Amino acid sequence: MVHELIVFEGNNIRRTLYNNEWYFSVIDIVQTLSESKNARRYWSDLKIQLKEQEGFEQLYEKIVQLKLTSSDGKKYETDCANAETLFRIIQSIPSKKAEPFKRWLAKVGYERVQEIENPELAQQRMRELYKAKGYSDTWIEKRIRGIAIRDELTDEWKNRGVKDGREYSILTAEISKATFGLTPSEYKDLKGLKRENLRDHMSDLELIFTMLGEASTKEIAQNTNAQGFNKNKIAAKEGGKIAGDARKQLEIKSGQKVVTEGNYLTHKQAKQIKAKGE
């Protein structure tokens, strides 16, 4: 279970698992510590400084390009480094936040070791995080179940010759389009989201139909023995259509749209305000 986005003092830090270790976006960390208006330029200049003045060659080799989700919802190759390499980079950034950030980074790394030894801790920490944000226990269970279904689907794609990254994104968009009539990027635009995780802003029903579309896609891929990108694209459309047809039937019977501009928390808060008014 991979949590790609974490927060340090209100700043989003992207990360991903690589060789069973957390690797963090260097750009995000530079932005957080330097508070530069142009973090990419700052990092570019810092790399030159480290190489020319401080013998950075060996350390630079430890920086790897990994695909991380950008503000437009797409994944791009991004400079990433593990905690050890980041400590070295942080030392070259004059910032009052450096020491607190080092402690935070060490804590995150230690928690990852604990999660490897006991995967249930990862789920527990996720529950606590969502609970602190105001999500209900029932929503949290759906969200966690949705993550498991998503992991099962991507594992299936991997085993069937689908390439990680762009092909995963295309197949996901096919499922979403067939399920909701919107691609993930269109869905985020509807909800007014930028770098936020779309699924964290879904209502209970939106999560349920997302799970149905992805679970159906996996079953179809297995039962038809879909191999390669093109065959799995067909399965994605068919799996999404199953969820889309179910969504349309519910909307007809209930008279309510499943797809909303808001998100779970705003709907919950609105209901609470209405209840108090009554």
Secondary structure, DSSP 8 states (H G I E B T S, - for coil): ----EEEETTEEEEEEEETTEEEEEHHHHHHHHH--S-HHHHHHHHHHHHHHHS--HHHHTT-EEEEEE-TTS-EEEEEEE-HHHHHHHHTTS--TTHHHHHHHHHHHHHHHHHHHH-THHHHHHHHHHHHHHT--HHHHHHHHHHHHHHHHHHHHHHHTT--TTHHHHHHHHHHHHHHHSS-HHHHHHHHT-SSS-GGGG--HHHHHHHHHHHHHHHHHHHHHT--HHHHHHHHHHHHHHHHHHHHHHHHHHH---SS-SS-HHHHHHHHHHHHHH-
